[in-house]
Amino acid sequence: MEIRETPIKDVYEIYPKVFKDARGYFLESYRQDSFEKKGLNTTWVQDNQSYSEAGIVRGLHFQKGEHAQAKLVRVISGKVLDVCVDLRKGSDTYGKFHSVVLDEKLQNMLYVPKGFAHGFAVWEDAVFTYKCSNLYNKESEGGIIWNDKQLSIDWGVSEPLLSEKDQLWPDIEKFTEISKGGL
């Protein structure tokens, strides 16, 4: 697999080798030695999967403190715009985001390290899956409002369907104030 650096330190786009023939395809969606060669020594402890219809936005979510999570995200079917926002206290790219289209045809993935908010907009009905480096803990959950004016993320969805909690997160300015500078 090819593990590409992005403009934000420690965030990686991953493109596995896909072997296709008349029967279909085969790919390795995770390979420990490939990740370790890039210094990504992550232990995965939880796998999650969701289904979402086109027009849904999920996020921007994070886990804080001892429950912080790195994530390895991908779509099994469909297409999403995947977004991560750097919330690491003292980071040179604090408040910056990286986005990539995750597409079943490319089978590409995104590695999101601890200290980032994460979300995605569903462009085509999608089965979305992700590995987590820590178990989910409801009390440690936080978020940034999806349409934060300072971030100015173009989600590519004109009238998104959102959960109630995703409509109530603070903007990044308020989060920075409350968190005393980030995660």
ROSE-4610 file (N, C-alpha, C; in Angstrom, 1 decimal, always signed):
// ROSE-4610
residu = [M/M/M/E/E/E/I/I/I/R/R/R/E/E/E/T/T/T/P/P/P/I/I/I/K/K/K/D/D/D/V/V/V/Y/Y/Y/E/E/E/I/I/I/Y/Y/Y/P/P/P/K/K/K/V/V/V/F/F/F/K/K/K/D/D/D/A/A/A/R/R/R/G/G/G/Y/Y/Y/F/F/F/L/L/L/E/E/E/S/S/S/Y/Y/Y/R/R/R/Q/Q/Q/D/D/D/S/S/S/F/F/F/E/E/E/K/K/K/K/K/K/G/G/G/L/L/L/N/N/N/T/T/T/T/T/T/W/W/W/V/V/V/Q/Q/Q/D/D/D/N/N/N/Q/Q/Q/S/S/S/Y/Y/Y/S/S/S/E/E/E/A/A/A/G/G/G/I/I/I/V/V/V/R/R/R/G/G/G/L/L/L/H/H/H/F/F/F/Q/Q/Q/K/K/K/G/G/G/E/E/E/H/H/H/A/A/A/Q/Q/Q/A/A/A/K/K/K/L/L/L/V/V/V/R/R/R/V/V/V/I/I/I/S/S/S/G/G/G/K/K/K/V/V/V/L/L/L/D/D/D/V/V/V/C/C/C/V/V/V/D/D/D/L/L/L/R/R/R/K/K/K/G/G/G/S/S/S/D/D/D/T/T/T/Y/Y/Y/G/G/G/K/K/K/F/F/F/H/H/H/S/S/S/V/V/V/V/V/V/L/L/L/D/D/D/E/E/E/K/K/K/L/L/L/Q/Q/Q/N/N/N/M/M/M/L/L/L/Y/Y/Y/V/V/V/P/P/P/K/K/K/G/G/G/F/F/F/A/A/A/H/H/H/G/G/G/F/F/F/A/A/A/V/V/V/W/W/W/E/E/E/D/D/D/A/A/A/V/V/V/F/F/F/T/T/T/Y/Y/Y/K/K/K/C/C/C/S/S/S/N/N/N/L/L/L/Y/Y/Y/N/N/N/K/K/K/E/E/E/S/S/S/E/E/E/G/G/G/G/G/G/I/I/I/I/I/I/W/W/W/N/N/N/D/D/D/K/K/K/Q/Q/Q/L/L/L/S/S/S/I/I/I/D/D/D/W/W/W/G/G/G/V/V/V/S/S/S/E/E/E/P/P/P/L/L/L/L/L/L/S/S/S/E/E/E/K/K/K/D/D/D/Q/Q/Q/L/L/L/W/W/W/P/P/P/D/D/D/I/I/I/E/E/E/K/K/K/F/F/F/T/T/T/E/E/E/I/I/I/S/S/S/K/K/K/G/G/G/G/G/G/L/L/L]
num = [1/1/1/2/2/2/3/3/3/4/4/4/5/5/5/6/6/6/7/7/7/8/8/8/9/9/9/10/10/10/11/11/11/12/12/12/13/13/13/14/14/14/15/15/15/16/16/16/17/17/17/18/18/18/19/19/19/20/20/20/21/21/21/22/22/22/23/23/23/24/24/24/25/25/25/26/26/26/27/27/27/28/28/28/29/29/29/30/30/30/31/31/31/32/32/32/33/33/33/34/34/34/35/35/35/36/36/36/37/37/37/38/38/38/39/39/39/40/40/40/41/41/41/42/42/42/43/43/43/44/44/44/45/45/45/46/46/46/47/47/47/48/48/48/49/49/49/50/50/50/51/51/51/52/52/52/53/53/53/54/54/54/55/55/55/56/56/56/57/57/57/58/58/58/59/59/59/60/60/60/61/61/61/62/62/62/63/63/63/64/64/64/65/65/65/66/66/66/67/67/67/68/68/68/69/69/69/70/70/70/71/71/71/72/72/72/73/73/73/74/74/74/75/75/75/76/76/76/77/77/77/78/78/78/79/79/79/80/80/80/81/81/81/82/82/82/83/83/83/84/84/84/85/85/85/86/86/86/87/87/87/88/88/88/89/89/89/90/90/90/91/91/91/92/92/92/93/93/93/94/94/94/95/95/95/96/96/96/97/97/97/98/98/98/99/99/99/100/100/100/101/101/101/102/102/102/103/103/103/104/104/104/105/105/105/106/106/106/107/107/107/108/108/108/109/109/109/110/110/110/111/111/111/112/112/112/113/113/113/114/114/114/115/115/115/116/116/116/117/117/117/118/118/118/119/119/119/120/120/120/121/121/121/122/122/122/123/123/123/124/124/124/125/125/125/126/126/126/127/127/127/128/128/128/129/129/129/130/130/130/131/131/131/132/132/132/133/133/133/134/134/134/135/135/135/136/136/136/137/137/137/138/138/138/139/139/139/140/140/140/141/141/141/142/142/142/143/143/143/144/144/144/145/145/145/146/146/146/147/147/147/148/148/148/149/149/149/150/150/150/151/151/151/152/152/152/153/153/153/154/154/154/155/155/155/156/156/156/157/157/157/158/158/158/159/159/159/160/160/160/161/161/161/162/162/162/163/163/163/164/164/164/165/165/165/166/166/166/167/167/167/168/168/168/169/169/169/170/170/170/171/171/171/172/172/172/173/173/173/174/174/174/175/175/175/176/176/176/177/177/177/178/178/178/179/179/179/180/180/180/181/181/181/182/182/182/183/183/183]
x = [+0.8/+0.0/+0.9/+0.3/+1.0/+0.5/+1.3/+0.9/+1.5/+0.6/+1.0/+0.9/+1.9/+1.8/+0.8/+0.2/-0.7/-0.1/-0.7/-0.2/-0.2/-1.0/-1.0/-0.2/+0.8/+1.7/+0.9/+1.2/+0.7/-0.7/-1.2/-2.4/-1.9/-2.4/-1.9/-3.1/-3.0/-3.9/-3.3/-4.1/-3.6/-4.3/-3.5/-4.0/-3.5/-4.4/-3.9/-3.8/-3.0/-3.0/-4.2/-4.9/-6.2/-5.9/-6.1/-5.9/-7.2/-7.5/-8.8/-8.6/-9.6/-9.7/-11.2/-11.5/-12.9/-13.8/-13.2/-14.0/-14.4/-13.6/-13.8/-12.5/-12.3/-11.0/-10.6/-9.3/-8.8/-7.9/-7.9/-7.0/-6.7/-5.6/-5.3/-5.7/-6.7/-7.2/-6.4/-5.6/-4.6/-3.5/-2.3/-1.1/-0.2/+0.0/+0.8/+2.2/+2.9/+4.3/+4.4/+3.4/+3.4/+3.2/+2.4/+2.1/+3.3/+3.9/+5.1/+6.3/+6.4/+7.5/+7.3/+6.1/+5.8/+5.8/+6.1/+6.1/+4.7/+3.7/+2.4/+2.2/+2.7/+2.6/+1.3/+0.2/-1.1/-1.7/-2.2/-2.9/-4.4/-5.0/-6.5/-7.2/-8.3/-9.0/-10.5/-11.0/-12.4/-12.6/-13.5/-13.9/-15.4/-15.7/-17.1/-17.5/-18.8/-19.3/-20.7/-20.9/-22.2/-22.7/-24.0/-24.6/-25.2/-25.0/-25.6/-26.0/-27.2/-27.7/-27.1/-27.1/-26.5/-27.2/-26.3/-26.8/-26.7/-26.2/-26.0/-24.6/-24.4/-23.1/-23.0/-21.9/-21.7/-20.4/-20.5/-19.3/-19.4/-18.4/-17.0/-16.8/-16.4/-16.4/-14.9/-14.7/-13.4/-13.7/-12.7/-12.6/-11.4/-11.6/-10.5/-9.9/-8.8/-8.1/-7.6/-7.7/-7.2/-8.0/-9.1/-9.9/-9.7/-8.7/-8.5/-8.3/-8.7/-8.6/-7.9/-7.0/-6.6/-7.6/-7.8/-8.8/-8.2/-8.6/-8.3/-9.6/-10.0/-11.3/-11.3/-12.5/-12.6/-14.1/-14.5/-15.8/-15.7/-16.7/-16.8/-17.6/-18.6/-19.4/-19.8/-19.9/-20.3/-19.2/-19.5/-18.5/-18.8/-17.7/-17.9/-16.8/-17.0/-15.9/-15.6/-14.4/-13.9/-13.0/-13.2/-12.6/-12.0/-10.8/-10.3/-9.7/-9.9/-9.5/-8.4/-7.3/-6.2/-6.6/-6.8/-7.1/-6.0/-4.8/-3.7/-3.1/-3.2/-2.7/-1.2/-0.9/+0.5/+0.9/+0.0/+0.3/+0.5/+1.4/+1.6/+0.4/-0.4/-1.6/-2.9/-2.8/-4.0/-5.1/-6.3/-7.5/-7.5/-6.6/-6.6/-7.2/-7.8/-8.4/-7.8/-8.0/-7.6/-8.8/-9.1/-10.2/-9.8/-10.5/-10.2/-11.5/-11.7/-12.9/-12.5/-13.2/-13.1/-14.1/-13.6/-14.4/-14.2/-15.4/-15.3/-14.5/-14.4/-13.7/-12.2/-11.7/-10.3/-9.9/-10.9/-10.6/-9.6/-9.5/-8.6/-9.0/-8.1/-8.3/-7.7/-8.0/-7.4/-7.0/-5.8/-5.3/-5.4/-6.2/-6.5/-5.9/-4.8/-4.2/-5.1/-4.7/-5.3/-5.2/-6.1/-6.1/-6.8/-7.6/-8.3/-9.8/-10.5/-12.0/-12.1/-13.2/-13.3/-14.8/-15.1/-16.4/-16.4/-17.6/-17.7/-19.1/-19.1/-20.4/-20.6/-21.8/-22.1/-22.5/-21.7/-22.0/-22.9/-22.6/-23.4/-23.6/-24.8/-25.1/-23.9/-23.5/-22.2/-22.2/-21.5/-21.1/-19.7/-19.6/-18.4/-17.8/-16.6/-16.0/-14.7/-14.4/-13.2/-12.7/-11.4/-10.7/-10.4/-10.4/-10.1/-9.0/-8.2/-7.1/-7.5/-8.7/-9.2/-10.7/-11.2/-12.6/-13.4/-14.6/-15.5/-15.9/-15.9/-16.3/-17.2/-18.5/-19.5/-19.1/-18.6/-18.2/-17.0/-16.2/-15.1/-15.3/-16.6/-16.9/-17.0/-16.6/-16.7/-16.8/-17.0/-17.1/-17.0/-16.9/-16.9/-18.1/-18.8/-19.9/-19.4/-20.2/-19.9/-19.7/-20.5/-20.5/-19.7/-18.7/-17.9/-17.5/-17.7/-17.4/-15.9/-15.1/-13.7/-13.1/-13.5/-13.0/-13.4/-14.6/-15.1/-15.0/-15.4/-15.3/-16.4/-16.1/-17.1/-17.4/-18.5/-18.9/-19.4/-19.8/-20.3/-21.8/-22.5/-23.8/-24.6/-25.7/-26.3/-27.2/-28.0/-28.9/-28.7/-27.6/-27.3/-28.3/-28.5/-29.2/-28.2/-28.5/-27.6/-28.3/-27.5/-28.1/-28.3/-29.1/-29.3/-28.0/-27.2/-26.0/-25.0/-25.0/-24.1/-24.5/-25.7/-26.1/-25.8/-25.3/-25.1/-23.7/-22.7/-21.3/-20.9/-19.9/-19.4/-18.6/-18.3/-17.4/-16.0/-15.0/-13.6/-13.1/-13.6/-13.2/-13.6/-14.9/-15.4/-14.7/-14.5/-13.8/-12.4/-11.7/-10.3/-10.4/-11.3/-11.5/-11.8/-12.8/-13.2/-12.0/-11.3/-10.3/-8.9/-8.9/-7.6/-6.5/-6.9/-5.9/-5.9/-6.9/-6.9/-6.9/-6.7/-6.7/-5.3]
y = [-1.2/+0.0/+1.2/+2.3/+3.6/+4.5/+4.9/+5.8/+7.2/+8.1/+9.5/+10.5/+11.3/+12.4/+13.5/+14.2/+15.3/+16.6/+17.8/+19.0/+19.1/+18.3/+18.3/+17.1/+17.4/+16.4/+15.3/+14.1/+12.9/+12.4/+13.1/+12.7/+12.1/+10.9/+10.2/+9.7/+9.8/+9.2/+7.9/+6.9/+5.5/+4.9/+4.4/+3.8/+2.4/+1.4/+0.0/-0.5/-1.5/-2.1/-3.0/-2.8/-3.5/-4.5/-5.8/-6.8/-7.2/-6.9/-7.2/-8.3/-9.1/-10.0/-10.3/-11.3/-11.5/-11.9/-12.3/-12.7/-11.5/-10.4/-9.3/-8.7/-8.4/-7.8/-8.3/-8.0/-8.3/-7.2/-6.8/-5.8/-6.0/-5.5/-5.5/-4.1/-4.1/-2.8/-2.4/-3.3/-2.9/-3.9/-3.4/-4.2/-3.6/-4.2/-3.7/-3.2/-4.1/-3.8/-2.5/-2.3/-1.1/+0.1/+0.0/+1.2/+1.5/+0.4/+0.6/+1.3/+1.0/+1.6/+3.1/+3.6/+5.0/+5.6/+4.8/+5.2/+5.2/+4.6/+4.5/+3.2/+3.3/+2.1/+2.1/+2.0/+2.1/+0.7/+0.5/-0.7/-0.4/-1.2/-1.0/-1.9/-1.3/-2.0/-2.0/-1.3/-1.2/-0.9/-1.7/-1.4/-1.0/+0.1/+0.6/+0.6/+0.5/+0.6/+1.3/+2.2/+2.9/+2.8/+3.0/+3.2/+4.6/+5.3/+6.7/+6.9/+7.6/+7.9/+9.2/+9.5/+10.7/+11.9/+12.9/+14.2/+14.3/+13.2/+13.2/+13.7/+14.6/+15.0/+14.4/+13.7/+13.3/+13.9/+14.5/+15.2/+16.6/+17.2/+16.8/+16.3/+15.1/+14.5/+14.2/+14.1/+13.7/+13.1/+12.3/+11.8/+12.5/+13.0/+13.7/+13.0/+13.5/+13.0/+11.6/+10.8/+9.4/+8.5/+9.0/+8.2/+8.7/+9.6/+10.0/+8.8/+9.0/+7.9/+8.4/+7.5/+7.6/+6.8/+7.1/+6.4/+6.0/+4.9/+4.5/+4.4/+5.3/+5.4/+5.0/+4.4/+4.1/+3.8/+3.9/+3.4/+2.1/+1.2/-0.1/+0.1/+0.9/+1.2/+2.7/+3.3/+4.7/+5.6/+6.9/+8.0/+9.0/+9.4/+10.5/+11.5/+12.7/+13.7/+13.5/+13.1/+12.8/+14.0/+14.5/+15.7/+15.5/+16.0/+16.0/+17.4/+17.8/+19.1/+19.0/+19.6/+19.6/+20.4/+19.7/+20.4/+20.1/+19.7/+19.5/+20.8/+20.9/+22.1/+22.3/+23.5/+23.9/+23.5/+22.8/+22.3/+23.5/+23.4/+24.5/+24.6/+23.5/+23.5/+23.4/+23.9/+23.9/+24.7/+24.2/+24.8/+24.7/+23.9/+23.6/+22.3/+22.1/+20.8/+20.2/+18.9/+18.2/+17.4/+17.4/+16.6/+15.8/+14.7/+13.8/+13.0/+12.8/+12.0/+10.5/+9.8/+8.4/+7.7/+6.8/+6.3/+4.8/+4.1/+2.6/+2.2/+3.0/+2.6/+2.7/+3.7/+3.8/+2.9/+2.6/+1.9/+2.6/+3.9/+4.7/+4.9/+5.3/+5.4/+6.7/+7.1/+8.2/+7.8/+8.1/+7.9/+9.2/+9.2/+10.4/+10.2/+10.9/+10.7/+11.2/+10.9/+11.5/+13.0/+13.7/+15.1/+15.8/+15.1/+15.7/+15.4/+16.4/+16.2/+15.6/+14.7/+14.0/+14.0/+14.1/+14.0/+13.6/+13.4/+13.1/+13.5/+13.9/+14.2/+13.1/+12.6/+11.4/+11.9/+11.7/+12.1/+11.0/+9.8/+8.6/+7.7/+7.1/+6.2/+5.4/+5.3/+4.8/+3.9/+2.8/+2.0/+2.5/+3.0/+3.7/+2.8/+2.6/+1.8/+2.4/+2.2/+2.8/+2.0/+1.9/+1.3/+2.4/+2.1/+3.1/+2.5/+3.4/+3.0/+3.0/+3.4/+3.4/+3.2/+2.7/+2.4/+3.7/+3.7/+4.9/+5.1/+6.4/+6.7/+8.0/+7.8/+8.9/+10.1/+10.0/+11.2/+12.0/+11.4/+12.0/+12.5/+12.4/+12.9/+14.4/+14.9/+16.4/+16.6/+17.9/+18.2/+19.6/+19.9/+21.2/+21.3/+22.4/+22.5/+22.3/+21.6/+21.2/+22.4/+23.4/+24.6/+25.8/+25.6/+26.6/+27.6/+28.9/+29.9/+30.1/+29.9/+30.1/+28.9/+27.7/+26.6/+26.7/+27.1/+27.3/+26.0/+24.9/+23.6/+23.5/+23.2/+23.0/+21.5/+21.1/+19.7/+19.1/+19.9/+19.4/+18.9/+19.3/+18.9/+20.2/+20.4/+21.7/+21.8/+20.8/+20.8/+19.6/+19.5/+18.2/+17.8/+16.5/+16.0/+15.7/+16.3/+16.2/+15.6/+15.0/+14.6/+15.8/+15.7/+16.9/+17.3/+16.4/+16.8/+17.5/+17.1/+17.7/+19.2/+19.6/+20.9/+21.8/+21.2/+22.0/+22.1/+21.5/+21.7/+23.1/+23.5/+24.9/+25.1/+26.4/+26.6/+26.5/+26.6/+26.3/+27.4/+28.6/+29.7/+29.5/+29.1/+28.8/+27.5/+26.5/+25.3/+25.6/+26.5/+26.8/+27.5/+28.4/+29.1/+28.1/+27.2/+26.3/+25.3/+24.8/+23.8/+24.4/+25.7/+26.4/+26.1/+26.1/+25.9/+24.7/+23.8/+22.5/+21.3/+20.2/+18.8/+18.5]
z = [+0.0/+0.0/+0.0/-0.5/-0.6/+0.5/+1.4/+2.5/+2.3/+1.9/+1.5/+2.7/+2.8/+3.8/+3.2/+4.1/+3.8/+4.3/+4.0/+4.5/+6.1/+6.7/+8.2/+8.7/+9.5/+10.1/+10.8/+10.6/+11.2/+10.6/+9.6/+8.9/+7.6/+7.3/+6.1/+5.2/+3.9/+3.0/+2.6/+2.5/+2.3/+1.1/+0.1/-1.1/-1.2/-0.9/-1.0/-2.4/-2.6/-3.9/-4.0/-5.1/-5.4/-6.5/-6.2/-7.2/-7.8/-9.1/-9.7/-10.8/-10.9/-12.0/-12.3/-13.1/-13.5/-12.3/-11.2/-10.0/-9.1/-9.2/-8.3/-8.0/-6.7/-6.3/-4.9/-4.6/-3.3/-2.9/-1.6/-1.1/+0.4/+0.9/+2.3/+2.8/+3.7/+4.2/+5.4/+6.0/+7.0/+7.0/+7.2/+7.3/+8.3/+9.4/+10.5/+10.1/+9.3/+9.0/+8.1/+7.2/+6.3/+7.2/+8.2/+9.0/+9.9/+10.4/+11.3/+10.6/+9.3/+8.5/+8.4/+8.5/+8.5/+9.9/+10.9/+12.3/+12.9/+12.3/+12.7/+13.6/+14.8/+15.6/+16.5/+15.8/+16.4/+16.7/+17.9/+18.3/+18.1/+17.3/+17.1/+18.1/+18.8/+19.8/+19.5/+18.5/+18.3/+16.8/+16.1/+14.8/+14.8/+14.0/+13.9/+12.4/+12.2/+10.9/+10.9/+9.9/+9.8/+8.4/+8.2/+6.9/+7.0/+5.9/+5.8/+4.4/+4.2/+2.9/+2.5/+1.2/+0.6/+1.3/+1.5/+2.1/+3.6/+4.2/+5.7/+6.0/+7.0/+7.6/+9.0/+9.3/+10.6/+11.1/+12.3/+12.8/+13.0/+13.5/+13.7/+15.2/+15.4/+16.7/+17.1/+18.4/+19.0/+20.3/+20.8/+22.2/+22.8/+24.0/+24.7/+25.8/+26.3/+27.5/+27.2/+28.3/+28.2/+27.2/+26.7/+25.8/+24.3/+24.1/+22.7/+21.8/+20.6/+19.6/+18.3/+17.8/+16.4/+15.6/+14.4/+13.5/+12.2/+11.6/+10.3/+9.6/+8.7/+8.1/+6.6/+6.2/+4.8/+4.5/+3.2/+2.8/+2.2/+2.5/+1.8/+0.6/+0.6/-0.6/-0.5/-1.6/-1.7/-1.8/-1.5/-1.6/-0.5/+0.2/+1.2/+1.1/+1.6/+1.8/+3.3/+3.5/+4.9/+5.3/+6.6/+7.1/+8.4/+8.7/+10.0/+10.3/+11.6/+12.0/+13.1/+13.0/+14.0/+15.2/+16.3/+17.6/+18.6/+18.2/+19.1/+19.6/+20.9/+21.6/+21.2/+20.7/+20.3/+18.9/+18.2/+16.9/+15.9/+15.0/+14.0/+13.0/+13.0/+12.1/+12.9/+14.1/+14.9/+14.2/+14.2/+13.5/+12.0/+11.5/+10.0/+9.8/+8.6/+8.3/+7.0/+6.9/+5.7/+5.3/+4.0/+3.5/+2.3/+2.2/+1.0/+0.7/-0.5/-0.9/-0.8/+0.1/+0.2/-0.7/-1.5/-2.6/-2.7/-2.8/-3.0/-4.2/-5.2/-6.4/-6.2/-5.4/-5.1/-3.9/-3.0/-1.8/-0.9/-1.0/-0.2/+1.2/+2.1/+3.5/+4.0/+5.2/+5.9/+7.3/+7.7/+9.0/+9.8/+10.8/+11.6/+13.0/+13.4/+14.7/+15.9/+17.1/+18.3/+18.2/+18.8/+18.8/+17.7/+16.9/+15.8/+15.9/+15.4/+15.2/+13.9/+13.7/+12.5/+12.1/+10.8/+10.3/+8.8/+8.3/+6.9/+6.4/+5.1/+4.4/+3.3/+3.3/+2.4/+1.1/+0.0/-1.3/-2.1/-1.8/-2.3/-1.1/-1.0/+0.1/+0.4/+1.7/+2.0/+3.2/+3.1/+4.3/+4.7/+5.9/+6.4/+7.5/+7.5/+8.6/+9.1/+10.4/+10.9/+12.1/+12.2/+13.3/+14.3/+15.6/+16.7/+17.6/+18.0/+18.9/+20.4/+20.7/+22.0/+22.0/+23.1/+23.2/+23.3/+22.7/+22.9/+24.3/+24.7/+26.1/+26.0/+26.3/+26.1/+26.8/+28.0/+28.8/+28.2/+27.4/+26.8/+25.4/+24.9/+23.6/+23.5/+22.4/+22.2/+20.7/+20.3/+18.9/+18.6/+17.3/+16.7/+15.7/+15.7/+14.8/+13.4/+12.6/+11.3/+10.3/+10.5/+9.6/+10.2/+11.0/+11.6/+10.5/+10.7/+9.7/+9.6/+10.7/+10.6/+9.9/+10.0/+9.3/+7.8/+7.5/+6.2/+5.3/+5.8/+5.1/+4.1/+2.8/+1.8/+1.8/+2.4/+2.6/+1.3/+0.3/-0.9/-0.8/+0.3/+0.5/+0.8/+0.0/+0.1/+1.3/+1.7/+2.8/+3.6/+4.4/+5.1/+6.2/+6.3/+7.4/+8.6/+9.8/+10.9/+12.1/+13.0/+14.3/+15.1/+16.2/+17.0/+17.7/+18.2/+18.9/+17.9/+16.6/+15.7/+15.3/+15.7/+15.5/+16.7/+17.8/+19.0/+19.5/+18.7/+19.1/+19.1/+19.8/+19.7/+18.5/+18.1/+17.0/+17.5/+16.6/+17.1/+18.0/+17.8/+18.7/+20.1/+20.3/+21.6/+22.2/+21.4/+21.8/+22.3/+21.6/+22.0/+23.3/+23.5/+24.8/+25.9/+25.7/+26.8/+27.1/+26.1/+26.3/+26.6/+26.7/+27.0/+26.0/+24.7/+23.7/+22.9/+23.2/+22.4/+23.2/+22.5/+23.1/+23.6]
